[in-house]
Amino acid sequence: MEYKVLITVFSAVFIAELGDKTQLATMLFAADRDVSKWTVFIGASLALIVASGIGVLAGSAISHYVSEKQLSYVAGIGFIAIGLWTLVKA
């Protein structure tokens, strides 16, 4: 296992998810006193695992047609566009 990659991916995803709407939705589900916190935790964890799996499969498939450098540019432009859109809407 490549521990450097593992730590990098974990850190990036962990930081990106903090305060994200997914985390807020999970907090709202957990705030319900009638719901098991373990059920919320397991459901949210499984959802993140499945979403991450889709990301890995999509990235693997796309890498056969697009170079890593081109994909980095597209992702960067996408993040900048989302940031600008967020600023305009604020």
Backbone hydrogen bonds, N-H to C=O, Kabsch-Sander energy under -0.5 kcal/mol:
donor,donor_aa,acceptor,acceptor_aa,energy
3,Y,1,M,-1.1
6,L,2,E,-2.4
7,I,3,Y,-2.7
8,T,4,K,-2.1
9,V,5,V,-3.0
10,F,6,L,-2.7
11,S,7,I,-2.6
12,A,8,T,-2.4
13,V,9,V,-2.7
14,F,10,F,-2.8
15,I,11,S,-2.4
16,A,12,A,-2.1
17,E,13,V,-2.1
18,L,14,F,-1.2
20,D,17,E,-2.1
24,L,20,D,-2.2
25,A,21,K,-2.4
26,T,22,T,-2.2
27,M,23,Q,-2.3
28,L,24,L,-2.0
29,F,25,A,-2.3
30,A,26,T,-2.4
31,A,27,M,-1.4
32,D,28,L,-0.6
32,D,29,F,-1.0
33,R,31,A,-0.5
35,V,32,D,-1.5
40,V,36,S,-1.8
41,F,37,K,-2.6
42,I,38,W,-2.9
43,G,39,T,-2.6
44,A,40,V,-2.7
45,S,41,F,-2.5
46,L,42,I,-2.7
47,A,43,G,-2.1
48,L,44,A,-2.1
49,I,45,S,-2.4
50,V,46,L,-2.6
51,A,47,A,-2.6
52,S,48,L,-2.4
53,G,49,I,-2.4
54,I,50,V,-2.3
55,G,51,A,-2.0
56,V,52,S,-2.5
57,L,53,G,-2.7
58,A,54,I,-2.8
59,G,55,G,-2.7
60,S,56,V,-2.4
61,A,57,L,-2.4
62,I,58,A,-2.8
63,S,59,G,-1.9
64,H,61,A,-1.2
65,Y,62,I,-1.9
66,V,62,I,-2.4
71,L,67,S,-2.5
72,S,68,E,-2.2
73,Y,69,K,-2.0
74,V,70,Q,-2.5
75,A,71,L,-2.7
76,G,72,S,-2.7
77,I,73,Y,-2.7
78,G,74,V,-2.4
79,F,75,A,-2.6
80,I,76,G,-2.4
81,A,77,I,-2.6
82,I,78,G,-2.4
83,G,79,F,-2.4
84,L,80,I,-2.8
85,W,81,A,-2.6
86,T,82,I,-2.4
87,L,83,G,-2.2
88,V,84,L,-2.5
89,K,85,W,-2.2
90,A,86,T,-1.1
